[in-house]
Amino acid sequence: MISLIATTLKPSIFSSFTQSKTNGLSSHPKTRPVNPKPFTINAALIPASNRQAPAKQQLYQPFRPPPSPIPPKFRSLDAAGKIEVLADRLGLWFEYAPLISSLYTEGFTPPTIEELTGISGVEQNCLIVGSQVRDSLVQSGAKSELIAAFDTGGAELLYEIRLLSNFQRVAAAEYIVDHEFDRKGAQDLARAIKDYPHRRGDVGWRDFDYNLPGDCLSFMLYRKSREHKSPSELRTTLLEQALEVAVTEKAKKAVARELHGESNEERAKEEEMKIIRVPVVRLRFGEVAGASSVVVLPVCKAEEGEEKLNEAPMEFEGGGEFGVVEAEKEWSRWVVLPGWDPVVAVRKGGVAVSFRDDRKVLPWNGKEESIMVVTDREKKTVEAEDGYYLIVTENGMKVERGSVLKERGVEESLGMVVLVVRPPRDDDDEWQINDDEWD
């Protein structure tokens, strides 16, 4: 509680004011009290802690530069000092590696740094990238023992795993340390991990675990062994190496089966599969635009069923000076494909059936992607045992081999499969028409 006293000042010149008479009106004197009484004001003081000021939202966040990768002991150095540290290799490699990037920002070029320090341009890049990979391992929470294992000469090893994700880098780094890999071994390991997802559908792909670097490396050796004739010394060596680095039991069994052979029944089945082939093509970006001739086909979705497939136009052809395509009936969806021989050979009744996932359609290990199955509806009768036909099952449409259908007594299908088209993909160079084994 506070007490305030206010006192009116006394007039120094006039004690009263009078109003003169004007226009015949009498004046009424107006006076102010000469000695006014003091008065008191009482007010309560509210503690500052109980006051609730409105919360202010900070709209502007000041720029905070990222922490410098340069160790504190080197941050005060000028250009000459940094060059001296690099020339004399003062400290561990990951400590002076950031100085190279710092010199780049100051206008130094790789040849200049090489001339002043003796560190070649290739080695400069290796040191910079290696230190960045090491920082990512630290940020990923890798064990200190693992990080310390690369303190001496680790730049070259870490450089090789630069293209892997942070999770893969930790696993690869642990594998490199445990097996005492050199630079070539680290390079092969990184390549095996990076390449594994792109080999989906290859023979034996599902027998290996992608999350284990050892299985990825084993699969790469396993796949290379199949490129050599059996028996051969090189093939046997590759399989022995694959068996040695394999981790899961499933991978070991797959390699052992390839190394020690398989039963006569399995071998006969494999030989049968080698004879039966179906053309498969992956479409390239811009391939249709650059094709000298094209083919237009009606498209049906597999989930629309057999009835919709039969409703698709049977006859359609291009004519006139502009090659305008005319069909016997209206249809809402069409696809334009390059003039590949299997497609051009379908004169009447051709249709492209689109599927969302090839694993549920093809009688082999699919690649988990959408496909289009070009079918000749004029050839519905199951005649060729080595051919493939589009049929309807309880779970929808799928492709089945002719020999299997004959064993089941199936005589008629929706049409004979003449081509399987895969969508374009940036990371796949196998764009040309191939005869893939359907196993």
C-alpha positions in Angstrom: 0.0 0.0 0.0 1.3 3.4 -0.9 0.1 7.0 0.2 0.2 10.0 -2.1 -0.5 13.6 -0.9 -1.3 16.3 -3.5 -1.3 20.0 -2.5 -2.6 22.9 -4.6 -0.1 25.7 -5.1 -1.1 29.2 -3.9 -1.5 31.9 -6.6 1.3 34.4 -6.4 -0.4 37.3 -8.2 -4.2 37.0 -8.1 -6.2 35.6 -5.3 -9.5 35.9 -7.1 -10.8 36.5 -10.6 -13.8 38.7 -11.3 -15.9 39.0 -14.5 -16.8 42.5 -15.4 -20.3 43.5 -16.3 -21.0 43.4 -20.0 -24.0 44.3 -22.0 -26.0 45.2 -19.0 -25.5 41.9 -17.3 -24.3 41.7 -13.7 -21.0 40.0 -13.1 -20.7 37.0 -10.9 -17.3 36.8 -9.3 -15.5 33.4 -9.5 -13.0 32.8 -6.9 -10.6 29.9 -6.0 -9.8 28.9 -2.4 -6.7 30.5 -1.2 -5.6 27.7 1.2 -7.0 24.5 -0.2 -7.0 21.5 2.0 -4.6 18.7 1.2 -6.1 15.4 0.1 -4.8 11.8 0.2 -4.8 9.1 -2.5 -4.6 5.5 -1.5 -3.4 2.9 -4.1 -2.5 -0.8 -3.9 0.8 -1.9 -5.3 0.6 -5.1 -7.3 3.7 -7.2 -7.1 5.5 -7.7 -10.5 5.5 -11.4 -10.2 1.7 -11.6 -10.3 1.4 -9.5 -13.4 0.5 -11.5 -16.6 1.9 -9.8 -19.6 0.6 -11.0 -23.0 2.8 -13.5 -24.6 4.8 -12.2 -27.5 5.4 -14.5 -30.4 8.9 -14.1 -31.8 8.4 -13.9 -35.6 12.0 -13.2 -36.5 14.6 -15.7 -35.8 18.1 -14.4 -36.2 20.5 -16.3 -38.5 22.7 -18.7 -36.6 25.5 -20.0 -38.8 26.3 -23.7 -38.4 29.2 -24.6 -36.2 32.6 -24.5 -37.8 34.0 -27.9 -38.8 37.5 -26.6 -38.0 38.8 -27.7 -34.6 39.1 -24.8 -32.1 42.9 -25.0 -32.1 43.0 -24.1 -35.8 40.2 -21.5 -36.0 42.5 -18.5 -35.3 44.9 -19.4 -38.0 45.3 -17.3 -41.1 45.9 -18.7 -44.6 49.7 -19.1 -44.0 49.1 -20.9 -40.8 46.6 -23.3 -42.4 49.0 -24.1 -45.2 51.7 -24.8 -42.7 49.5 -27.2 -40.8 48.6 -29.1 -44.0 52.2 -29.2 -45.2 53.4 -30.6 -41.9 50.3 -32.8 -41.3 50.0 -31.4 -37.8 47.3 -33.4 -36.1 45.0 -36.2 -37.2 43.7 -36.3 -40.7 40.1 -35.4 -39.8 41.3 -32.4 -37.8 43.2 -30.7 -40.6 40.9 -31.9 -43.5 38.4 -29.0 -42.9 41.3 -26.5 -43.5 41.3 -27.5 -47.2 37.7 -26.4 -47.6 38.5 -23.2 -45.7 41.3 -22.4 -48.1 39.0 -23.0 -51.1 36.6 -20.3 -49.7 39.6 -18.0 -49.5 40.3 -18.3 -53.2 42.9 -21.1 -53.2 42.6 -23.7 -55.9 43.5 -27.4 -55.6 46.6 -27.1 -57.8 47.8 -24.2 -55.6 47.2 -26.1 -52.4 49.0 -29.1 -53.9 52.0 -27.0 -54.8 52.2 -25.5 -51.3 51.4 -28.5 -49.2 52.2 -31.6 -51.3 48.6 -32.9 -51.0 47.3 -33.9 -54.4 43.9 -32.8 -55.7 42.6 -36.4 -55.4 43.9 -36.7 -51.8 42.3 -33.3 -51.0 38.9 -34.6 -52.1 39.4 -37.8 -50.2 40.2 -36.0 -47.0 37.3 -33.6 -47.3 34.7 -36.3 -48.1 36.2 -38.7 -45.6 35.9 -36.1 -42.8 32.2 -35.5 -43.8 31.5 -39.2 -43.7 33.1 -39.4 -40.3 31.0 -36.5 -39.0 27.9 -38.4 -40.2 28.9 -41.4 -38.2 29.3 -39.3 -35.1 25.9 -37.7 -35.6 24.3 -41.1 -36.2 25.4 -42.2 -32.7 28.1 -44.7 -33.7 30.2 -46.1 -30.9 33.3 -44.1 -30.0 35.4 -47.3 -30.5 34.2 -47.5 -34.1 35.0 -43.8 -34.8 38.4 -44.2 -33.2 39.2 -47.1 -35.5 39.4 -44.6 -38.5 41.6 -42.1 -36.7 44.7 -43.3 -38.6 44.4 -43.7 -42.3 40.7 -43.9 -42.3 40.0 -41.2 -44.9 40.4 -43.6 -47.8 38.1 -46.2 -46.2 35.4 -43.8 -45.3 35.5 -42.2 -48.7 34.4 -45.4 -50.3 31.1 -45.6 -48.3 30.2 -42.0 -49.1 27.2 -42.9 -51.4 25.5 -45.0 -48.7 22.8 -43.7 -46.3 23.8 -42.8 -42.7 22.3 -46.1 -41.4 24.2 -48.1 -44.1 27.4 -46.2 -43.4 27.4 -47.3 -39.7 26.8 -50.9 -40.7 29.4 -50.8 -43.4 31.9 -49.1 -41.2 31.5 -51.8 -38.5 31.9 -54.5 -41.1 35.0 -52.9 -42.5 36.6 -52.7 -39.1 35.6 -56.2 -38.0 37.0 -57.8 -41.2 40.0 -55.4 -41.5 39.1 -54.4 -45.1 41.5 -52.4 -47.2 40.3 -49.7 -49.6 39.4 -52.3 -52.3 37.4 -54.3 -49.9 35.6 -51.2 -48.7 34.8 -50.3 -52.2 33.4 -53.7 -53.1 31.3 -53.7 -50.0 29.8 -50.3 -50.7 29.1 -51.2 -54.3 27.4 -54.5 -53.2 25.1 -52.6 -50.7 24.3 -49.9 -53.3 23.7 -52.4 -56.1 21.5 -54.9 -54.2 18.1 -53.1 -54.5 18.5 -52.8 -58.3 18.9 -56.5 -58.6 15.4 -57.3 -57.6 14.1 -60.3 -59.6 17.6 -61.8 -60.2 18.0 -65.5 -59.4 18.5 -66.0 -55.6 17.8 -62.3 -54.8 15.3 -63.2 -52.1 17.7 -65.5 -50.3 19.8 -62.7 -49.0 19.2 -60.0 -46.4 19.5 -56.4 -47.6 20.0 -55.1 -44.1 23.2 -57.1 -43.5 26.4 -55.9 -45.4 27.7 -59.5 -45.3 24.7 -60.8 -47.2 24.9 -58.0 -49.7 28.5 -58.8 -50.4 27.7 -62.5 -50.6 25.0 -61.9 -53.2 27.3 -59.8 -55.4 29.9 -62.7 -55.4 27.1 -65.2 -55.9 25.7 -63.3 -58.9 29.2 -62.9 -60.4 29.8 -66.7 -60.1 26.7 -67.3 -62.3 28.4 -65.4 -65.1 31.0 -68.2 -65.4 30.6 -71.7 -66.7 30.3 -74.6 -64.4 32.7 -76.1 -63.5 35.4 -73.5 -63.5 38.1 -72.5 -61.0 37.0 -68.8 -61.0 33.3 -69.7 -60.4 34.3 -72.0 -57.5 36.5 -69.3 -55.9 33.7 -66.7 -56.1 31.2 -69.1 -54.5 33.6 -70.1 -51.7 34.1 -66.4 -50.9 30.3 -65.8 -51.0 29.8 -68.7 -48.6 32.4 -67.3 -46.3 30.9 -63.9 -46.0 27.2 -64.9 -46.0 25.4 -64.3 -42.7 21.9 -65.7 -42.8 21.2 -69.4 -43.0 19.1 -68.9 -46.1 21.9 -67.1 -47.9 24.4 -69.8 -46.9 22.0 -72.6 -48.3 21.6 -70.7 -51.6 25.3 -70.4 -52.1 26.0 -74.0 -51.0 23.4 -75.2 -53.4 25.1 -73.4 -56.2 28.6 -74.5 -55.1 27.9 -78.2 -54.4 25.2 -78.7 -57.1 21.5 -79.4 -57.0 19.3 -82.5 -57.4 18.6 -83.9 -60.9 15.0 -82.8 -60.6 16.0 -79.2 -59.8 18.5 -79.2 -62.6 16.0 -80.5 -65.1 13.5 -77.8 -64.1 16.1 -75.1 -64.6 17.0 -76.4 -68.0 13.4 -76.3 -68.9 13.1 -72.7 -67.8 16.1 -71.7 -69.9 14.3 -72.9 -73.1 11.0 -71.1 -72.3 11.5 -67.4 -72.8 9.2 -64.4 -73.2 10.2 -61.0 -74.5 10.4 -58.4 -71.8 11.2 -54.7 -72.4 11.8 -51.7 -70.2 10.6 -48.5 -71.8 13.1 -45.6 -72.0 12.3 -42.0 -71.4 11.6 -40.3 -74.8 11.8 -43.6 -76.6 8.3 -43.3 -78.2 9.2 -39.8 -79.4 12.3 -41.0 -81.1 10.8 -44.2 -82.6 10.6 -44.5 -86.4 7.3 -46.3 -86.1 4.8 -46.7 -83.3 1.8 -48.9 -82.4 -1.4 -47.8 -80.6 -3.2 -50.3 -78.4 -6.3 -50.0 -76.2 -5.6 -50.3 -72.5 -7.6 -52.2 -69.8 -7.0 -52.3 -66.1 -6.6 -55.8 -64.7 -9.0 -55.0 -61.8 -11.8 -54.2 -64.4 -12.1 -57.9 -65.2 -12.7 -60.1 -68.2 -15.8 -58.3 -69.3 -14.0 -55.0 -69.8 -11.2 -56.8 -71.6 -13.6 -58.3 -74.1 -15.2 -54.9 -74.7 -12.0 -53.3 -75.9 -11.8 -52.7 -79.7 -10.6 -55.6 -81.8 -9.8 -53.7 -84.9 -7.9 -50.3 -85.1 -5.5 -49.0 -87.7 -3.9 -45.8 -88.8 -4.4 -44.4 -92.2 -4.3 -41.3 -94.3 -1.5 -38.8 -94.7 -1.3 -38.1 -91.0 -1.7 -41.7 -89.8 -4.9 -41.1 -87.9 -5.9 -44.1 -85.9 -9.5 -45.3 -86.3 -11.2 -47.9 -84.2 -14.4 -49.8 -84.6 -15.7 -48.4 -81.3 -15.0 -45.6 -78.9 -12.5 -46.3 -76.1 -11.3 -44.1 -73.3 -7.7 -45.2 -72.7 -4.9 -46.0 -75.2 -1.1 -46.4 -75.1 1.5 -45.6 -77.7 4.4 -48.1 -77.9 7.4 -48.2 -80.2 7.1 -50.5 -83.2 8.7 -53.5 -81.6 8.4 -56.7 -83.7 6.2 -58.7 -81.2 3.7 -55.8 -81.0 3.7 -55.1 -84.7 3.0 -58.8 -85.4 -0.4 -58.5 -83.6 -2.6 -57.4 -86.5 -6.0 -57.8 -84.8 -7.2 -58.2 -81.2 -4.2 -56.7 -79.5 -4.7 -55.1 -76.0 -2.5 -53.9 -73.2 -3.5 -55.0 -69.7 -2.1 -52.8 -66.9 -1.1 -54.4 -63.6 -0.1 -52.5 -60.4 2.3 -55.1 -59.1 4.0 -57.7 -61.2 4.7 -60.0 -58.3 1.0 -61.0 -58.3 0.9 -61.5 -62.0 4.1 -63.1 -63.4 5.0 -66.8 -62.7 8.5 -65.7 -61.5 10.1 -63.3 -59.1 8.8 -59.9 -60.0 10.4 -56.5 -59.3 7.5 -55.0 -57.3 6.5 -52.5 -60.0 3.7 -51.9 -62.5 3.7 -53.6 -65.9 1.7 -53.8 -69.1 1.0 -57.2 -70.6 0.4 -57.0 -74.3 -2.0 -59.8 -75.2 -3.2 -61.2 -78.6 -6.9 -62.0 -78.1 -7.0 -63.8 -81.5 -4.9 -66.6 -79.9 -7.1 -67.7 -77.0 -6.6 -71.4 -77.4 -3.8 -72.9 -75.3 -1.6 -74.6 -77.8 2.0 -73.8 -77.2 3.5 -75.4 -74.0 6.4 -73.0 -74.1 4.1 -70.0 -74.5 2.4 -67.8 -71.9 -1.3 -67.0 -71.6 -3.4 -64.5 -69.8 -6.0 -66.2 -67.6 -8.6 -65.3 -64.9 -8.2 -66.9 -61.5 -10.0 -66.4 -58.1 -7.6 -63.6 -57.3 -7.9 -61.8 -60.7 -5.9 -61.9 -63.9 -2.5 -63.5 -64.1 0.0 -64.9 -66.6 0.6 -68.6 -66.7 2.7 -71.0 -68.7 1.0 -73.1 -71.4 2.4 -76.4 -70.1 0.9 -75.7 -66.6 -2.4 -74.8 -68.1 -2.5 -78.1 -70.2 -1.7 -80.1 -67.0 -4.8 -78.4 -65.4 -6.9 -79.2 -68.5 -7.4 -75.5 -69.4 -7.9 -75.2 -73.1 -8.9 -71.5 -73.5 -7.5 -68.3 -72.1 -8.0 -64.6 -72.5 -5.2 -64.4 -75.1 -1.6 -65.2 -75.7 1.0 -63.0 -74.1 3.3 -61.5 -76.7 5.2 -58.9 -74.7 5.7 -57.5 -71.1 6.4 -53.8 -70.9 8.1 -52.3 -67.8 7.9 -48.5 -67.0 10.9 -46.3 -67.6 13.3 -45.9 -64.6 16.3 -43.6 -64.1 18.5 -46.2 -62.4 17.9 -49.1 -64.9 20.0 -49.3 -68.1 18.4 -52.5 -69.3 16.1 -50.8 -71.7 16.5 -53.0 -74.8 14.3 -56.0 -75.4 15.6 -59.0 -73.5 14.4 -62.5 -73.2 14.1 -62.8 -69.5 13.9 -66.2 -67.9 10.5 -66.8 -66.3 11.3 -68.9 -63.3 
